[in-house]
Amino acid sequence: VSIGNICRSPIAEAVFRKLVTDEKVENKWMTDSAAVSDWNVGRSPDARALSCLRNHDIQTVHKARQVTKEDFQTFDYILCMDESNLRDLKRKSNQVQDCKAKIELLGSYDPQKQLIIEDPYYGNEKDFETVYEQCVRCCKAFLEKPH
């Protein structure tokens, strides 16, 4: 989960989906991404995010959406990008009865200990590539842990 669901979280979602597909465990995972805000609902990911994913032979048809009450009740994990997302999600989850989702920073799984995945929106292609690399490391490590 990220603030607008057009840069970081669609990259993470696409990376995770490719990893579970490559490992033939996609039937064990329901994968989606969402935004804390409602700014970009219905929009495709940022062109730079799509370009970055294409460079790594990954496709996505994601459309931005806002996180819902049901997400907290349905998903086992809600992984987010930074402290502000974490705070907002924990606050939202407190208003949801029977919240089962474990809310964590995706970066908490990074073997290189880069806890925060910075928003590349105001950056350049290199910043999107950095997000991609962080997402690959974190998603692989997340998948390797017992669930």
FENCOR-V63480 format. One line per field, one symbol per residue. ss: DSSP state (H for helix, E for strand, L for the rest). A space follows every 50 residues. Layout:
ss = ???
//
This chain:
ss = LELLLLLHHHHHHHHHHHHHHHLLLHHHLLLLLLELLLLLLLLELLHHHH HHHHHLLLLLLLELLELLHHHHHHLLEEEELLHHHHHHHHHHHLLLLLLL LEEEEHHHHLLLLLLLLLLLLLLLHHHHHHHHHHHHHHHHHHHHLLL
//
